[in-house]
């Protein structure tokens, strides 16, 4: 975790009345890179909680005065969100169950085994980070990442989401690239009973085939060359929430078989692991492929298709909803104008008419990128037809022939990548954000088209 470009040291509050135990814990935690503060009593811990704002609390059950269970109740009543790991040398099952029901992340028996302690602390902090990221994500979704449009195709889509969200059924989202399938997946999650849980995304097309299983299911230390430590997979990280498998049609046959087994049994096994791990995850998938054709061609499992597509949702392409283009354009214009130092921009009626006439092979993503480019390139406050033409700069369409469509799409894609890189001074990371793709995928596209930064 970083702050202002520097690594942020996590703070752990240790609450125990025995000085020897505090010293032992301080040694282990300091070696793991944490900052440790200590308290002998629950009352002293309450004061340190206000002063230090720790990232995690290690709390003994038996304390003089207020005991650990009472302090745990107090922390939960304040809704502080700080994870608590309970400790006890006289643990009983009843005490452990009580602490867990009150929200303790884990319950450790004394004497504490250093490896077990380190793993519990690491997992608790990771879970807290995911919760915080999820809250921040939902806050951003309310402003920037919202679905815009009131056309009939969009009203049908909204009704599909409203029916799918409250259920526990798996959802398979169909749609062309750039139509907003991830937004639909997030909307289903946000309106489900799992909305307080994590939303974890996996782009099956962007992760190399030899790494996808490790990403999904995790791995143990030494499971393969380069596996220097245990790593939890996306299924474990999504436990209690939603796992979004984007571009699921690009998944290898071997991974498809393992995914099917996880969906059937409700448990995963890390690579190199020897025991199953139960997971409670709702899977939402998306694809821009015709999976029926993939099944006929032998590249996608039919049994997996039926497991994933309990509830199918189809996202309309932008050409089928031209009435939404003006509102979408204004929406993106407002977002990018707020980020631009030159202030608000407006689109003339004539430019909006031109936008409605376009075919938009790249769908909403293409419109979004065009509006961002217009905000960057337009010096005045008004965007007219001439500014629109200058920002578009389409190359001539190749002569008709069997390869015309593919050639036209590739030409457009190459031009779009070059313009995005130029607009971001050839910063690949920033250009990838503009194109709404990941950095690795953009590098692959650049190699494919022979795009290099000019000298």
N, C-alpha and C positions, 0 to 999 in steps of 0.2 A: 504494500500500500504506500502511496506517495502523497506528499503534500508540497506544493510549489516546486515540483521537480525533484524533491529530496525524499529519501526513504523515511517513512513515518514509523517510529518505534511504538508498538502496542504496549499499553499499560495494564498490568494485572494486579488486582488488589487481593492479597492473601489475608484471610481473617482466621486466626488461630491463637489460642491463649498459651501455647507452648512455644517458647523461644527456639528450642532445638528444631522443631518441625518447620517453623518459619524460615530458619536459616537454611535448612535442607531444601525447601521449596525454592527459596531465593536463588540458590546455587544452580538448580536444574533449569529454572525459567530464565535466568540471566544467560546461561550457556546457550539457550535456544534463541537469544536475541530479544527478550522481552524486558521491559522496565517494570520493576516490582516495587509496590508500596505495601506496607504492612499495618495491621491493626490487631490488638489483643482482644478487643471486645466488639460486640455488635454496635454498641453505642458509638465507639470510636470510628467504626467502619462507616456509619451513616454520615459523619462529618467528612471523612475522606472521599466519600462518593460525590459530595457536592464540590469539593476542592479539586479532585484529581480527574473526575469523569472517566473512570477506568473502562477499558474495552471488555474486561471479563473479571468475575469475582470467583475466587476459590474460597469456599466457606465451610468451616467446621460445624458439625451439628451441635456438639456440646461446648457451650461457652458460658462464662460467668455472667449473671444478669440475664439479658435477653439472649435466648438461644438461637442457633442458626436457622431453624425452621421459622421462628417468629420474624427474623430478619428477612428471610426469603419472602414471606407473606407481605412484609412492608415494601420490598422492592417491586413485587408484582402489583401491589395496589397503586404504586406511583407510575406504573407502565413505563419504566425507564428503558426497557428493551435490552439492558445489559445481560448477557448470558451468565448463568451461575452454575458452577460445578460444586456439588456438595462432597464433603469428606467426613469419614467417621471411623474411629477405631473400635466402635461398639455397634456396628451396623446391624439392623434387623430388616427383614423384608418389609415390615409395616412402615418403618421409617423411610426406606428407599421409595416405596410406592407413594407415600405421602409427599415426599419431596418432588417426585416426578409429576404428580398431579398438580402441584403448585407451580410447575414450570421449570424445575431444575433441568439443565441440559444433560447432566450425567451425575452418577453417584459412585464415588471411588472409596474403596476400603483402605484403611491404614494397616500396615505401612504401605505408602504409595510406591508403586513400581515406576521408575523414571520414564521408561518407554511408553507405558500406558498413560501416564500423566501427559506427556508431550503430545501424544496422538489425540487425546480428548480435548486438550486446549486448542490444538490446531483445527480440529473439526468444529468446535464451538465458535471460534472466531470466523471460520469460513462461512458457517451458517448465518452468522450475524451480518457479514458483508453481503451475502446474497439477499437477505431481507432488506437491507438498506438500499441496495441497488434496485430491488424490485419496487420499493416505495418511490425512489427517484424516477424510475422508469414510468410508473403510473402518473406521476406529476407531469412528466414531459408529454405523455400521450394526450393529456387533456388539452395541450396547446398545439403542438406541432404534428404529432402522428395521429390524426383523426381522419376518419373516412368522410369525404365530402361528396355531396350529390343527392338530388331528390328526384332523379329520373325514375321511370318505372322499373328498369333493370336493377337499380340500386334499392328501390323499395322491396323488390323481391329478395334481394340479398339480405337486407336488414331483417326481414321476416325469417329467413333461414337461420340467421345467427341467433335470433331471439328464441327459436325453437330448440336449437342445438345446445346453446350455452348451459341451461340448467340441468341437462341430462349428464350422465356419466359416459355416454357412448363416444367411441373414437370418431374423429372427424377427418375426412380426406377432402382437401380443398383443391379444385381444378382451376386452371386459368393460365393464360399466356404470361410470359415474362413481363414484369413491370406493371401488372394489374393491381397489385396490393394484397397478395395472398397472406403475407406476414401480418398485415393490419387486421385481416379477417381472423387469423389465428389468435392474435392478441385480444380482439374484441370478444371472441368466444371465451377465452380465459378470464378476462376482466369481468364478465357477466356470469361466471360460473360460481359454484360453491367453493372452488379452489382459488378464488381471486386473491386471498391473503398469502397463498403459497407462491413459490418461485415459478417464473416462466423462463425455461431454458431452451435456447435455439441451437440446432445443429444443421449446418448446410452440408448435406451429404455429397454435393457435387464439388465442394471446395476442399474437402479433406482427402488426402491421398488414401487409396484403398488399403494400404498396409498400416494405416493409423486409425481408420474409422472405428474399428472394434475397440481399441484402447480408449478413444474419445467417448464412445457410447457406454462401455461397461467398466472402464477403469483398468488398472493393472497393479500387480504387486511388484515390489522391488526385485529386480533381477529377472523379471518375466521375459525380457528380450534385451538385446543390445541397446544401451541408452536409457533403460528403465532404472534410474539411479535411486528412485524413491517410490513409495506407494502413491498412487493417484486415484482419486475417486472419479468415476465416469459421469457422463451427463445424466444417466438414469438416476444415480444416487443423488446428484445435485438437485434434480427435479422432484425428489421424493416429497409427496404432499401437494404437489402442484402439477404443472403441465410441461411436457416435453414436445417441442415443435420440430419435426423432422422435415426440413425444407428440401426440395428436389429429391424426394425419396425414390423416384424412378431411376436415379443414378447409383443406387446402392448395389454392391456386388452380390452375387448369388450366395456366397458364404455368409455375408453379413445378414442378408435377408433371412437365411435359415435360423441364425441365432436370434434375430429380432422376433421371428415368429414364435420361437420357444419362450422368450421373455413374456410376450403378450399372452401366451397360453398358461404359463406357470406363475406369473407375477413375481419373478425373482431373477436376479442376474448373478453372474459369477465373474469376478475380475480375471483378466488374463494372468495366468500363473497362480491363481487362487485355487483353493481346494474345497471351498464351501459356498453354498448359495446364500445370497443376500436378498431378503424380501424388499420390494419397492412398491410404493403406492403412487402410481403415475398415470395421468391421463395423456394419451398420445394423440397429437394432432399432426397430420401430415399434409404436404402440399407437393404438387408436381405440375410442370408445364407440358408433360408428355401425355400421350394417349396410352394409358396403361393397358387397355384392352389389346391394342396392337403389340405392346411389349410382351404381354402374356402369350399371344399367338406366336410371337417371334422367339419365345423361350428365354427372354431376358428378365422377366418379372414373374414371381410366383403367384399363381392364382389364389392359393389358400391365404397368402399374406394379404393380397388385395382385398379379400372379403373380410379379413380381420381389421384392416385399417379403415375400410369405407363403410362402417356402420351408418354414418351420417355423411353423405356426399354433399358438398357445397360447391357451386360453380360461380366464379367471379367473372363478370362481363368485361370484355375488352373495351377500351375507351372509344373505339369507332362505333360501338353499339349504344353509346350514351353521350351523343354530342351536346345534348342540353346541359350536361354537367360541366362542360369545358370552361365556360366563363367563370363559374363559381370556383372551380379548381384553380384556374389561372390567378384569380384574385387572392385566393387563399395562399398560394405559394408566393405571390408577389408581396403579400403582407409579411410573411415569415422572413423572406430574404431582404426586404427593405428594412426591417427592424434590425437585421444584422449588419447592414451597410451604413457606412458613415455619412453617406450623402442624403439619407432620409427617404421619405416615401416616394413611390413611383405609381403612376396610373397607366392603364391600358386604354387606348382610344377605342371607340366602337368599331372602327374599321379593322383594327388589329385583332379584336375579339372575333370578328367575322372570319378573318383569315385563319385564326386558330381553330374555329369550328369546321372549316373546310378541309383541314389536314387529315391524313389517314392514320397517323400515330401508330406505326408498327411497334414502337417501344412503349406504347400505352402511357399510363400515368407517370411512370418514371421518366420517360422521354419529355413529357410536358414539364415536369418539375425541373429537370436539368436545363431545359430551354429558358424557363423563367429565371432561374438563378443566373444563367449566362447573360440574359438581358439586363438584370439588375447590375451586374458587374460592368457590362460594356456601355450601358446608356448613361450619358453625362447629364442629360436633362431630367426633368421630373415626369415627362410624358413619353410613353412608348407607343410609337405609331407603326404603320406598315413598313416604312423604310428601315426602322431599327430592327423590326422583326425579320425582314429579308436579310439584313446584314448579319444578324446573329445565326440565322439558319444556314445560309451559304451552302445549299444542297448541291452536290456535284451532279452532272447529267446522268440520267438513268441509262444503263447499258441497253443496247439494242435487244429486241425480243429474242428469246432463245431458251433452251432448257435450263440454263444456269443463270438466267436473268435475275430471278428473285433472290437466290443465294448471293450472287455478286452484288446486288443492290444493298442487301442487308449488311454484308461484310464491309462494303464501301462506307455505308452510313456509320457502322460501328467504329471503324478505324478513324473516321473523321471526328466522331464524338469523343473518342479517347484522346486524340491529339489536342482538340480544343480544350478539354477538361484539364489536361496536363499543362497546357500553356496558360490557362487561367489561374493555375495554382503554382506557377513558376517551376513546373516539372517536379513538384513534390508529390510522389506517388501515393503516400498515405492520404494527403488532403484530396487528391484527385479521386481516389477510391471512394471517399466519403461523398463527393459530388455525384459520382456515378452510382452510388448506393450498392457498392459491391465490396468485397474484401481485398486487401492488398495483394495476397497471393494470386487471386484470380486475375487481377489487373496486370500483374507481372506476366502471367501466362499469355494473356491477350497481347501484350506488348511484344513478347517474343514471337508469337504467331504472325503478327502483322509487320514485324521488323521495325517497330517503333523505338527509336533511341533518342535520348536527350541531345539536342544540337550542341556542338562545341561552342 
